[in-house]
């Protein structure tokens, strides 16, 4: 899947990689919350976070923004569970347009996963579609 980064994002990725010494697969910047989201290679999340979160805290100071780190997985179900909290089960359905991801979430956590005005689920949908090319994401 092809990703296009602007100059600011390329600089953020380079700075994050220099701080953590971990290759980054993808990066999103949310200007409204001043947060940078980094997707790192499989098995590298511990190195990216650092002991007691030292690398993330250092990256936040250097980048002057909040930093969130997620672990990539080539398995779609595992990737979804890495990205979205409180997911109990992931069902993959193939329709004519591609793969549809159906998430099972406990009723008490559904509001957290969806977020106010659907902001959280829209963000998760964007990450999953960008990294695995699925056609959609539904919460059940």
N, C-alpha and C positions, 0 to 999 in steps of 0.2 A: 504494500500500500504506500503510495507516494505522499510524503508530507512536505509542506512548504512552510518554512520559518521566515519571519521577518528578522531584521537586524537585531532588534532588542532581544528576541527570543534566542538567537544564536549566541549573543553575548552572555545571556543568563545560563545557557547550557554549558558554555565553555567555562564560566566561573564556577558553576556547580561541580563540573567534572574535575577542575583543578583543586577544589576544596576537598572533595570526597574521594577522589581517585577512582571513581566508578563510572563506567560508560552509561550514558543516558540514551534511551530509545526514543523518548518523546517528551514534550514539554508544553504545558498550557499556561497561560497567564490570564488571571481574572483581575481586571483593572478595578472593578467595583469593590472587591475585598482586599486588593493589593496582595494577592496570593499567587505563588508559582507552584505548579504541580509538575512533578518529575516522575517519569516512568523509567525504572532502572532494569537492567538485565536480570534474568532468573538467578536466584541464589545470591544476589548482591545487595539485597535490602539492608542487611545487618551492617555491612561496610558503609553504605550510604548514610544510614542513621548515625552510626558511631556509638561508642560506649556512652551510655546514659544520654544519648541524643546530642552529643558534642558536635558532630559534623553538621547536623541540621541547625543547631543554634548558631554555630559559626557562619553557616551559609546565610541565615536570616540577618545577621549583623552586617555581613559584607554586601548582600544584595538589597538590604533595606526593605525587605518584604517578608511576608509569611511564606514558609516552605512546607509543602506536603510531598511525601515520597511514597510511591506505590511500586509493587513488584510486577513485572511483566511475566506472562506465562504463555507458551504457545498453545496450551490447552485452553479453549474458550471458557469452559466452566470454572476452571481454577482461576483464570484471570478475573472473571466476574466476582468471584469470592474474595480475591485480593483487593479489589477496588471498592466493592459495596459492603458496608457493614450489615450485620444482622440477616444475611441471606442464608436460609436453611437448605434450599434446594434450587438447582438451576436446570430448567428443561429447555432443550434446543429443538425447535420445530422448523422443518424445511418447508417453505412455501414457494410459490412461483417466483417471488422477487429475491429470495435469498434465505438466510437463516434468521429466525425470530427467536429471541432470548426471552424466556418466561421465568421470572424470579418469584420464588415463594418466600414470603417474609411473614413473621409472626405479626398478628394484628396490633400488638402493643408497640411494635417498632416501625410499622408501615408509614406513619407520619414523618419519622426521621429520614427514612429512605427517600420518600417522595419530596419532602421539603415544602416550604411555603411557596405557593404558586407554582409548584413543580420544578423549582430551580435545581434541587439536588438530582432528581432523576434525569433531568435534561442534561446536566453535566455528565452524569454517568453514561448516558446514552451516547453523548458526543465522544467520550473516551473509548468506549467499547466499539463504536462504529469506526472510529479512526484507526484503531489498532487491529481489529479483526474483521472489518467489512461486513457486519451484520446488517439486516434490513430494519430491525427495530428491537425495542426492549419494553417488556410489560411487567408490571408488578401485580402479583396475585396474593 
